[in-house]
Amino acid sequence: MSKTTDNLQEAFAGESQANRKYLAFAKKADEEGYAQAARMFRAAAEAETVHAHAHLRALKGVGSTAENLKSAVDGETHEFKNMYPAMIAAAEAEGEKEALRSFKFANEVEEIHAKLYQKLLDGLSKDMAQYPYWVCPVCGYTVEKEYPERCPVCNAKGDRFIKID
């Protein structure tokens, strides 16, 4: 791998992380009543997304929808089979309860994401049925069409789920 490719991957990761961090900062600023600071955090988050997408394009990291779905299945599968189990074990060994909870929730949900992506890949068609997804705001559990009464991962109330159209 070339130095430039390494740099593009590092820059993509950094810009992606900055986007998520700034959105979390914006949410906190809104909660504390600092509307203008929240706006700036959201503006910077959007700019970081522009940068991340540019780096990903330079990496030739976006393919056809079928290729992207396969990549998503592979990435989610790696996370729930390899990445998170090691992180869970380390958090358990270190007694880090908040991290353990976060890792366990993510691990369980990543397997669900892999299955949802695979389902789309298996039935990929431009005239496939259209329906919303629902995401649990506590653990990220994702479900098609209707939210459950309670989240099966974290037990959050279903009416708190976020609709994704």
C-alpha positions as CSV (number, residue, x, y, z in Angstrom):
1,M,0.0,0.0,0.0
2,S,1.3,3.5,-0.8
3,K,1.9,6.2,1.6
4,T,-0.8,8.3,-0.1
5,T,-3.3,5.4,0.3
6,D,-2.4,5.1,4.0
7,N,-2.8,8.9,4.4
8,L,-6.2,8.8,2.6
9,Q,-7.4,6.0,4.9
10,E,-6.2,7.9,8.0
11,A,-7.7,11.2,6.8
12,F,-11.1,9.4,6.0
13,A,-11.1,7.9,9.5
14,G,-10.3,11.2,11.2
15,E,-12.8,13.2,9.3
16,S,-15.5,10.6,9.9
17,Q,-14.8,10.6,13.6
18,A,-14.8,14.4,13.7
19,N,-18.2,14.4,12.1
20,R,-19.7,12.2,14.7
21,K,-18.0,14.0,17.6
22,Y,-19.2,17.4,16.4
23,L,-22.8,16.1,16.1
24,A,-22.6,14.9,19.7
25,F,-21.2,18.3,20.7
26,A,-24.1,20.0,18.9
27,K,-26.6,17.8,20.7
28,K,-25.1,18.8,24.0
29,A,-24.9,22.5,23.1
30,D,-28.6,22.3,22.2
31,E,-29.5,20.6,25.5
32,E,-27.6,23.4,27.3
33,G,-29.3,26.2,25.3
34,Y,-26.3,27.2,23.2
35,A,-28.1,27.3,19.8
36,Q,-25.4,29.2,17.9
37,A,-22.6,26.9,19.2
38,A,-24.8,23.9,18.2
39,R,-25.2,25.4,14.7
40,M,-21.4,25.8,14.3
41,F,-20.8,22.2,15.5
42,R,-23.4,21.0,12.9
43,A,-21.8,23.1,10.2
44,A,-18.3,21.8,10.9
45,A,-19.7,18.3,11.0
46,E,-21.1,18.7,7.6
47,A,-17.8,20.1,6.3
48,E,-16.0,17.0,7.8
49,T,-18.5,14.8,5.9
50,V,-17.5,16.7,2.7
51,H,-13.9,16.0,3.4
52,A,-14.5,12.3,4.3
53,H,-16.5,11.7,1.1
54,A,-13.7,13.3,-1.0
55,H,-11.1,11.0,0.7
56,L,-13.3,7.9,0.2
57,R,-13.7,8.8,-3.5
58,A,-10.0,9.2,-3.9
59,L,-9.6,5.8,-2.4
60,K,-12.1,4.4,-4.9
61,G,-14.1,3.3,-1.9
62,V,-17.6,3.6,-3.3
63,G,-18.7,1.0,-5.9
64,S,-22.0,-0.1,-7.2
65,T,-24.9,-0.5,-4.8
66,A,-24.4,-4.3,-4.9
67,E,-20.6,-3.9,-4.2
68,N,-21.4,-1.4,-1.4
69,L,-23.9,-3.8,0.2
70,K,-21.3,-6.6,0.1
71,S,-18.8,-4.3,1.6
72,A,-21.3,-3.4,4.4
73,V,-22.0,-7.1,5.1
74,D,-18.3,-7.8,5.3
75,G,-17.6,-4.8,7.6
76,E,-20.5,-5.5,10.0
77,T,-19.6,-9.2,10.1
78,H,-16.0,-8.4,11.0
79,E,-17.2,-6.1,13.8
80,F,-19.5,-8.7,15.4
81,K,-17.3,-11.7,14.9
82,N,-13.8,-10.3,15.5
83,M,-13.7,-6.7,16.6
84,Y,-16.3,-6.4,19.4
85,P,-15.7,-9.8,21.0
86,A,-12.1,-8.8,21.8
87,M,-13.2,-5.4,23.0
88,I,-15.9,-7.0,25.2
89,A,-13.3,-9.4,26.7
90,A,-10.9,-6.5,27.5
91,A,-13.7,-4.4,29.1
92,E,-14.8,-7.3,31.2
93,A,-11.3,-8.0,32.4
94,E,-10.8,-4.3,33.3
95,G,-14.2,-4.0,35.0
96,E,-15.2,-1.1,32.6
97,K,-19.0,-1.5,32.9
98,E,-20.0,1.5,30.7
99,A,-17.7,0.4,27.9
100,L,-18.8,-3.2,28.3
101,R,-22.5,-2.2,27.9
102,S,-21.6,0.0,24.8
103,F,-19.6,-2.8,23.2
104,K,-22.2,-5.5,23.9
105,F,-25.0,-3.4,22.5
106,A,-23.0,-2.5,19.4
107,N,-21.9,-6.2,18.9
108,E,-25.5,-7.4,19.0
109,V,-26.7,-4.7,16.6
110,E,-23.9,-5.1,14.1
111,E,-25.0,-8.7,13.5
112,I,-28.5,-7.5,12.8
113,H,-27.1,-4.9,10.4
114,A,-25.2,-7.5,8.5
115,K,-28.4,-9.6,8.1
116,L,-30.4,-6.5,6.9
117,Y,-27.7,-5.6,4.4
118,Q,-27.5,-9.2,3.2
119,K,-31.3,-9.3,2.8
120,L,-31.1,-6.2,0.6
121,L,-28.2,-7.6,-1.4
122,D,-30.1,-10.9,-2.0
123,G,-33.2,-9.2,-3.3
124,L,-31.6,-6.1,-4.8
125,S,-34.0,-4.6,-7.4
126,K,-35.0,-1.1,-8.3
127,D,-38.7,-2.0,-7.8
128,M,-38.3,-3.7,-4.4
129,A,-40.8,-2.9,-1.7
130,Q,-40.3,0.5,0.1
131,Y,-40.6,0.8,3.9
132,P,-39.0,2.7,6.7
133,Y,-36.4,1.5,9.2
134,W,-36.6,2.2,12.9
135,V,-33.5,2.8,15.1
136,C,-33.4,2.5,18.8
137,P,-31.9,5.7,20.2
138,V,-30.3,3.8,23.1
139,C,-28.5,0.9,21.5
140,G,-28.9,1.3,17.8
141,Y,-31.0,-1.8,17.2
142,T,-32.5,-1.4,13.7
143,V,-35.7,-3.0,12.4
144,E,-37.7,-2.8,9.2
145,K,-41.2,-1.5,8.8
146,E,-42.5,-1.2,12.4
147,Y,-40.8,-0.6,15.7
148,P,-41.3,-3.1,18.5
149,E,-43.1,-2.5,21.7
150,R,-39.7,-2.8,23.5
151,C,-36.2,-2.9,22.0
152,P,-35.1,-6.6,22.2
153,V,-31.5,-5.5,22.8
154,C,-31.8,-2.8,25.5
155,N,-35.5,-2.9,26.5
156,A,-36.1,0.8,25.5
157,K,-39.7,1.7,24.7
158,G,-40.5,1.3,21.1
159,D,-42.1,4.7,20.7
160,R,-38.7,6.3,21.3
161,F,-37.4,4.7,18.1
162,I,-36.2,7.0,15.3
163,K,-37.9,6.6,11.9
164,I,-35.6,6.5,8.9
165,D,-37.4,7.1,5.6
